[in-house]
Amino acid sequence: MPFYSYRCPQGHDQELLRPREVVSVPCPCGEDGIRQAVNRLAVIGKAVIPRDQRSYRQTFSEYNEALAEVADSYARVNDSRPPEDHVQQPDYFGLATKQAVDKGVPIRGA
């Protein structure tokens, strides 16, 4: 919806956000203001970042918190099993590093 300038015969100007069909508006002086020009557009909504441009980076603290939750889950499972049936927790950092290197992402120390 655009902002329009409205001017009455007395010379008073108003800038209002109105639909295209509105060609006159009442002025505070009692006259009708006539639409003059489109000044600018008001864009209403939200921006959506395309999926291929999104950043999926997480902070180190978020990664550590998630890793601690997974480690706790593995510990609870292993507590109820004999040592020979313990489930090994995967090396998530190693797996993520390998996937990043395979995709061509430069990783320090890899």
C-alpha positions as CSV (number, residue, x, y, z in Angstrom):
1,M,0.0,0.0,0.0
2,P,1.6,3.3,-1.0
3,F,1.9,6.6,0.9
4,Y,0.1,9.4,-1.0
5,S,0.3,13.1,-0.5
6,Y,-3.0,14.8,-0.2
7,R,-3.4,18.6,-0.6
8,C,-6.5,20.6,0.1
9,P,-7.4,23.9,-1.7
10,Q,-6.2,25.8,1.4
11,G,-2.6,24.4,0.8
12,H,-2.5,21.9,3.7
13,D,-0.5,18.8,3.0
14,Q,-1.1,15.3,4.4
15,E,0.9,12.2,3.8
16,L,-1.2,9.1,4.4
17,L,-1.1,5.4,3.8
18,R,-4.2,4.7,1.7
19,P,-5.4,2.2,-0.9
20,R,-5.1,3.2,-4.6
21,E,-8.9,3.8,-4.9
22,V,-8.9,6.7,-2.4
23,V,-8.5,9.9,-4.3
24,S,-9.6,12.4,-1.6
25,V,-9.5,12.6,2.2
26,P,-11.0,15.1,4.6
27,C,-8.5,17.7,5.8
28,P,-8.5,19.1,9.4
29,C,-9.6,22.5,8.0
30,G,-12.8,21.0,6.6
31,E,-11.9,20.9,2.9
32,D,-11.2,17.7,1.0
33,G,-7.5,16.9,0.2
34,I,-6.9,15.6,-3.3
35,R,-4.2,13.0,-4.0
36,Q,-1.0,14.5,-5.4
37,A,1.6,11.7,-5.9
38,V,3.0,8.5,-4.7
39,N,5.8,9.2,-2.3
40,R,7.0,5.7,-1.3
41,L,5.7,2.2,-0.7
42,A,5.1,0.7,2.7
43,V,6.3,-2.9,2.6
44,I,4.6,-5.0,5.2
45,G,5.6,-8.6,5.9
46,K,8.7,-10.6,6.8
47,A,11.7,-11.6,4.9
48,V,12.5,-15.3,4.4
49,I,16.0,-16.3,3.7
50,P,16.3,-18.8,0.8
51,R,17.1,-22.3,2.1
52,D,20.4,-22.4,0.2
53,Q,21.6,-19.1,1.8
54,R,20.7,-20.0,5.4
55,S,23.5,-20.3,7.9
56,Y,23.3,-23.4,10.1
57,R,26.2,-22.4,12.3
58,Q,25.7,-22.8,16.0
59,T,27.6,-21.4,18.9
60,F,30.1,-23.6,20.6
61,S,28.0,-23.5,23.8
62,E,24.9,-24.7,21.9
63,Y,27.0,-27.6,20.5
64,N,28.4,-28.5,23.9
65,E,24.9,-28.4,25.5
66,A,23.5,-30.7,22.9
67,L,26.5,-33.0,23.1
68,A,26.1,-33.2,26.9
69,E,22.5,-34.2,26.6
70,V,23.4,-37.0,24.1
71,A,26.2,-38.2,26.4
72,D,23.8,-38.3,29.3
73,S,21.3,-40.4,27.2
74,Y,24.1,-42.9,26.3
75,A,25.1,-43.1,30.0
76,R,21.5,-43.9,31.1
77,V,21.3,-46.6,28.5
78,N,24.7,-48.1,29.4
79,D,23.9,-48.0,33.1
80,S,21.2,-50.6,32.6
81,R,23.4,-53.0,30.5
82,P,26.3,-55.2,31.3
83,P,29.7,-53.9,30.2
84,E,29.9,-56.1,27.1
85,D,26.6,-54.7,25.8
86,H,27.5,-51.0,26.2
87,V,26.6,-48.7,23.3
88,Q,29.5,-46.6,22.0
89,Q,28.7,-43.0,21.5
90,P,29.8,-41.8,18.0
91,D,32.5,-39.1,17.6
92,Y,30.1,-36.4,16.5
93,F,32.9,-33.8,16.1
94,G,35.0,-36.1,14.0
95,L,32.0,-37.0,11.8
96,A,31.0,-33.3,11.4
97,T,34.6,-32.4,10.5
98,K,34.8,-35.1,7.9
99,Q,31.5,-34.0,6.3
100,A,32.7,-30.4,6.2
101,V,36.0,-31.3,4.6
102,D,34.2,-33.5,2.1
103,K,32.1,-30.5,1.1
104,G,35.2,-28.4,0.7
105,V,34.8,-26.3,3.8
106,P,38.2,-25.2,5.1
107,I,38.7,-26.5,8.7
108,R,41.7,-25.5,10.8
109,G,43.6,-28.5,12.1
110,A,41.8,-31.0,9.8
